[in-house]
Amino acid sequence: MSFFLMISRGIDRLNQSVGFFTTWLILATTLISAGNAIVRKAFDQSSNALLEIQWYLFAAVFLLGAGYGLLKNSHVRIDFISGMLSPRTRNWIDVGGIVLALFPFCFICIYLSWPLFIQAYNTGEMSSNAGGLIRWPVYALVPAGFALLMLQGVSELIKRLAFLFGQGEDVLSSEDAMSDEQKELLALEKLAQEQAQGAR
């Protein structure tokens, strides 16, 4: 299992780096959007290339950042229900979700998007807008993003199984994996305990 945990840590580092990179894409998108709006209002000029690069970068943030989101456990959970379950049950649910839902979904998305990317690359497909951009880079984001998400799924599966077989920690119970609401609830519980001890 230690070999698989080493692979898991490598995948985590990869998606951590990609996640850090996408934060700069958010800044770039914001600056381009603001600059485009200022030029359009002040000089009555506009550029389809600048408009399109905004949504290219926006797409890159969400597609490339999906694996990072899974790493940080920021995807949607029903905290009210999952909070009532035992750690082992939560981890078994995650194992089932990763194997039965995440992997097939990622595989289908990669399988369907790859030919579109290849076709756009081979034909040099361009935007239909005047002065628009070449399209294959944004098509490439789809299989790349789902590949990163699937890789992170492999990492999360390894971590869940390591915990279930007593060879790793419960990453779902770590503070990094908690939602903001769970962190607030934990802080309130600690405060209530401290006040109860102080009243004695």
N, C-alpha and C positions, 0 to 999 in steps of 0.2 A: 504493500500500500504506500510505502514511503516514495517509491518511484512515481506513482500516480499523483501523489501530493506535490511532488516536485514539478510535474507537468502542470498541475493546477496553479501553482504559484507563478509559473512562467506565463500562462494564459492571463492570469490576473494582472501581471506587470504589463503585458501587451495592451490590454483594455484600459488599464490605468493611464498609460501613455496616450492612447487614442482619445480617452476622455479629456485629458489635459489639453491635447491639441484642439479638440472641438470647442473648448472654452474660448480659444483665440479666434475660432471661426465666428463665434457669436459677436465678438468685438468687431471683427472685420465686416460682418453683415450690418451691424449697427452703424458703423462709420460710413460704409458705402451708401446705405439707405438715407442717412442724414445728408451726406454730401450731394446725392442725387436730388433730394428734395430742395435743398438750398439752391443748387444750380438751376433747377427747373423754375423755381419761384423768382429768383433774382435775375436770371439771364434768359428766361423762356427757352432753355435748351434742355434736351433730354437724350438719353442713350438707351436703346433697347439692350445693348450688351450689359450695361450697368444694372438695368432692371432684372435681367435674367440671371446675372451672377449672384444677385441677392437671393433668389430662390434656389439656385444651385447650392449656395453655402448653407441656406436654411435646411435644405434636404440633407446635406452632409452632416449637419449637427444631429439631426434625429436618427438618421440611418447608421452613421458610424458610432454614435453615442449610445445605441441600444444595448450593446454588450456591457458598456460601463454602467448603464442603469441597472442591469441585472446584477453586476458585481456589487453595487452599492445597495441592492435590495430596495430600489426606489420604485419598482413597479407596483401596481395596485394589488393590495391585499385587503381582505375583510378583517381588519384588526380585531374587531369585537369578537368574532368567532375564533380566529387563530389564537388570540390571547387566552382562550379557555381550554385550548388543546395542550396535551403534553408535548414536550420537545420532540420525543420520538415520533409522535403522530404527525406533527408539523413537518418533520423531515421526510417521513414516508409520503406525505401528500406532495411535497416538492419533487421527490423522486418520480412519482407517478406523473406529475404535471410536465416535468422535463422530458421524460421518455415518451409519453403518449401524446403530448400536445406541442411542446416547444420544438423538439427535433423534427417531427413530421412537417410542421408549419414552416420552419426555416428551410428544410430540404425542398419543399414545394416552391417556395418563393425563389430560391436560388435556381432551381430547375427551369422555372418559367421565365425568369428575368435574364438568364445568361444568353439565350439566343437573341433577345432584343438588343443586348449590349453588343454582341458579335456582329449582328446585322448593321447596327448604327456605325460601328467602328469600320467595317469593311466598305460601307457606302459613303462614309464621311458625312453622315446625315447632319444637316444644319437646321437651325431654327427657321421657321417660316417667316419670322419677323425681320424686317430690314435691319441689317447691322447686328443681327442676333448671333448667338454663339453656336459652336459645334456641340452636338448632343451626346456623343458617346461618353464623355466623362460623367455626366449626371446619371446615365443609364448604368454605368459601372458601379455607382454608389449602392445600388439595390443589392446585387449579389454580394458585394463586399460587406455591406452592413449586416446582412443576414448571416454571412459566414462568421463575422465577429460575434454575433449574438449566439450562434450555434456553438462556437468555440467556448464562449463563456458558460453556456449550458453544460458543456463537458466538464468544465472546472467546478461548477456548482454541484453537479452530480457526484463528482469525486469527493467533494467536501461533505455532502450529505451522507454518502455511503461510509466514509471514514468515521463520521460521528456514530452512525447506526451500528457499526461493527466495533466500536470502542477504540478507534485509533485516531480520533481527531476531536476537535472542539465543536460545539454547537454554534455555528456561525449565525444562525437565526436568532440566538439569544444574546449575541454580542451587541454592544451599544451602537456600533456602526450600522448594524442591520435594522435598528429600530426606526420606526417612523417618528416624525416630530410629535405626534399625539402620544405615542407610547413613551417617548422620553419625558414629556410633560407629566404624564400619569405617574411614571416612576419617580420623578422629582417631587410630586405632590405626596406620594406614599412615604418617601423618605422624610419630608417635612412633617407629615402627620406623626410619624414614629418619633421624631426628635421632640416634637411638642408634647407627645404623650409621656416620654421619658422625663422631660423637664418639669412636667406637672406633678410627678411623683415625689 
